[in-house]
């Protein structure tokens, strides 16, 4: 019977380690690998479960608002071959989100679906994609094996404004996806695709004009992370500006101005701090958002101090390094851009839709702390956030109308207006039994084209013969521009008396008393003067002296050229004149009162 050969240690050599120790060591390694695998599964849940939750909550709150129907009319015009306009024969850019408009047009071309339904589906999918990118960026940032604790995601998830604007038909879902995608690209450190990354980071102005601030910060952070020299940085900046710059040239030449008309109508460069403070208060106080933001700010300060002290102590002992610059830059980029976004919205004066304009800034602030590695401070903060999130989810909702009457929970508002819990699709909004809808239907049956002007919601409208030069079947003006765009056929004129799609009204001086987001109401006298022939009999309630003053003012100063810039047939010469005069045209303003405009624009002999 043979025996295995036993090797004895050489004289003076240490004894060999027992085999059992090796077996224990191997067992410990397997346990470590098993724990690491468990944490990978846990981290996958931290990434995917919030995204699945926002998918469910967003779907349960699916809807389309009137402002989203502004997009859908422009998309229908594109698909009908009339170009990116709101009305045929009038080049007005009523869509604030350029990229969203063209994505909907592409989707409509491919699927043939109702653009409003398509906007809801794409908005929800883009929101979910943004949440997945944000979670995956947190996983990459903190290491794939580190167990993560949900942080910032617990602040966003229970806020019902997040669920509302996951759909709504507006560009908010695309904004969420783009912001998270930019953050994910910075964390991923895609050095091999640096130009492509710069192009994506530079898309902000096309996603929404105010996001140009975010693009500037993110492109700057990308250059710092790459430690790019000035030539490389200049090249990346040029790549980032290529698409927005190219579209800006098209915008200036085609529309004659440098920004979409809603930017002019809302005076996006103006300031109204008091109204903006009320808008922020209407968002922060109902959800008690101050509490989770304070918790996360304190947690962030603790983590930064600990990391700094640990790095400093290690550097003194020669066993460690100070905090790495890339991590600080990565954390600073979304925080700085988020603060700038929030500050801009408050300075502008906010909006009339509850929370909508503040969501991107809040999302940016929460990206660096979306999920954090487990630790005592992190777990304690997570528990506090979870308690707050439960209360927010179950108890706290914003008022349908703010105390000032200027800010609305528009989701609830359109549920009530349409009498539908899920007002999705153009038909739901177009079939609303409004008096204006009946007036337009009656005008379409008239012997000659008419101008229908609703001076007060759901009250009898004014009806006048339309100018002979306007060869359209009908023209109608009402405050709900999206509803107007559905009721009035594509070949008709859906006139906006709030100037978001009115190429003359957008250049009026801002009213100090109008509702936020609708600061430039167009008086009926301007509409009558612009769209009817001289001498037309005026109905009761229309001041003939104001109409005469408006007719005169339209022939004076820059107004004739302004009208030609949007109504004259497009040609290479017209494009060049629009492009060359776009700066002056964008800056031009005139009084909203017809008689004051006449005095200002028409020199006396």
C-alpha positions, 0 to 999 in steps of 0.5 A, a space after each residue: 500500500 503506497 503512502 503519499 510522500 511527506 516533505 519535511 521542512 529544511 532545517 531552520 525553515 518555518 513550519 508549513 502552514 497547515 492545510 486547514 488554514 488554507 481551506 479556511 482562507 479559501 472559505 473566507 474569500 468565498 464568503 467575501 465574494 458572496 457578500 459582494 454579490 449580495 451587495 451588487 444585487 442590493 445596489 441593483 435594487 437601489 437603482 431600479 426600484 425607484 425608477 419602477 416606482 416613478 413609472 407606476 406613479 407617473 402612469 397613474 397620474 398621466 395627463 396632458 395640459 393645455 400648454 402641451 397642446 401648443 407643442 402638438 399643433 406645431 408638430 401637426 403643422 410639421 407633419 402636414 408639410 407646413 413647417 415648424 409654425 403654429 399657423 400657416 403663413 406666420 412663422 412663429 416659434 411657440 414651442 419652448 423645447 426645440 428638441 422635444 418638438 422635433 422628437 415628437 415630430 419624428 415619433 409622429 412620422 414613424 408611428 402616426 400616433 396622436 402627438 399628445 398620446 405620444 408626448 405622454 408615452 415619451 415623457 414617461 419613458 424619458 423620466 424613467 430613463 433619467 432615474 435609471 441613469 442617475 442611479 447607475 451614476 451613483 453606483 459607478 461613483 461609489 464603487 460597484 461593491 459598496 452597499 448603497 443607501 438611498 438618499 436624494 432619490 427619497 426626496 424626489 420620489 414622494 413629491 407629487 409634482 414629480 409624478 405629475 410632470 413625468 407626463 403632462 405632455 411637456 418637455 420635463 421628462 426629456 429635461 430629466 433624462 438629459 440632466 441625468 445623462 450629462 451627470 452619468 457621462 461625467 461620472 463614467 469619464 468617457 475619455 474615448 468619446 470626449 467630443 461626443 460627450 461635449 456634444 451631448 453636454 451642449 444640448 441644454 439650450 435645445 432641450 430648454 433655453 434656460 438650461 444653457 446655464 447647465 450646459 456651461 457648467 457641465 462643459 466646464 467641469 468636463 474640461 477640468 476632469 480631462 485636465 484639458 489645455 486651452 486648445 483642447 478646451 476650445 475644441 470641446 466648447 466648439 463641439 458643445 456649441 455646434 448644434 445649438 449654434 447651428 439651430 440659432 442661425 436657423 431660428 434667427 433667419 426663419 423666425 427673425 428673433 433669437 429666442 422662442 416667442 414664449 421667451 419674449 412673452 415671459 421676458 426671460 431676461 427680466 426680474 420679479 423676485 417677489 413673485 419668484 419667492 412666492 412660487 418657491 414657497 408654494 413648492 417648498 412649504 406644502 411638502 416640507 422640503 426644507 427638512 430633507 434638504 437640511 438633512 442632506 446638506 448636513 450629511 454632505 458637510 459631514 462627509 466632506 469634513 470626514 474625507 478632508 480630515 482623513 486625507 489630511 491625516 494620511 498625508 501627514 503620516 505619508 500614508 494617504 492622499 488629500 481628497 481627489 480633485 475629480 470627486 470634488 468637481 463631480 459633486 460641484 458641477 450638478 450642485 452649482 448648476 442646480 443652484 443657478 437654475 433655481 436662482 434663475 427661476 426665482 429671479 424670473 418670477 416663477 410660473 403659474 404651474 405648481 413646482 414645474 420650473 423648480 423640478 430641474 434645479 432640485 433634481 440637479 442638487 440631489 444627483 451627487 447624493 442620489 445614493 451613498 455608501 453605507 455608514 453611520 451618518 448615511 444610515 441615520 440620514 436615510 432613516 430620517 429621509 424615509 420617515 419624511 418620505 412616508 409622511 409626504 407620500 401619504 399626507 401632504 399635497 399642494 393646494 389646487 390654487 395658491 392663496 394669491 390665485 396665481 399658481 395652480 395644480 394644473 393636473 387637478 385643474 385639467 382633470 376637472 375641466 375635462 371631467 376625465 381622471 386621465 385627460 390624455 389625447 387631443 380629443 379629450 381636450 378638443 371635445 370640451 363643451 366650451 362656448 368658444 368651440 361652438 362659436 368656431 364651428 358656427 364661424 366655419 359654416 358662415 358665408 365668409 371667413 370670420 374673426 372670433 375673439 373670446 374676451 372672457 372665458 366661456 362667454 359670448 365671443 366677438 365675431 367680425 369679418 376677417 381681412 380679405 388678404 388673410 386667405 384662411 377659413 377662420 381665425 379665433 382668439 382665446 386664452 387657452 392656446 392649446 384648446 384653441 389650436 385643436 378647435 381651429 383647423 390647421 389651415 385657420 389662424 389660432 390667435 394667441 391673445 397672451 402672446 406665447 405664439 403672437 409675433 406682435 404681442 410678444 414684443 409688447 411691454 410687460 404688464 405688472 398685473 398679469 398672471 405669471 407666465 402670461 404678462 403680455 395680454 393683447 387687447 382686442 383692439 390690436 387683434 381687430 386692427 391686425 386681422 380685419 379690413 378698415 371700416 369694418 363695423 365694430 361690435 359693442 365693447 370694442 373702442 373704435 378710437 383704440 382700433 384706429 390708433 392700433 391700425 395707425 401704429 401698425 404702419 409706423 416704426 419697426 412694426 411693418 418690418 416686424 410683420 414682414 419678418 414673420 409673414 412675408 414669403 420665405 426666400 434667401 433674401 428674406 432669410 438674410 434680412 431676418 438674420 441680420 436684424 434679429 438682434 434689434 428685433 428681439 430687443 424691440 418693445 412697444 406699449 401695449 396700449 394702442 394709443 400709447 403705441 401710436 404716440 411712441 411709434 408714429 411721429 407727428 407732422 
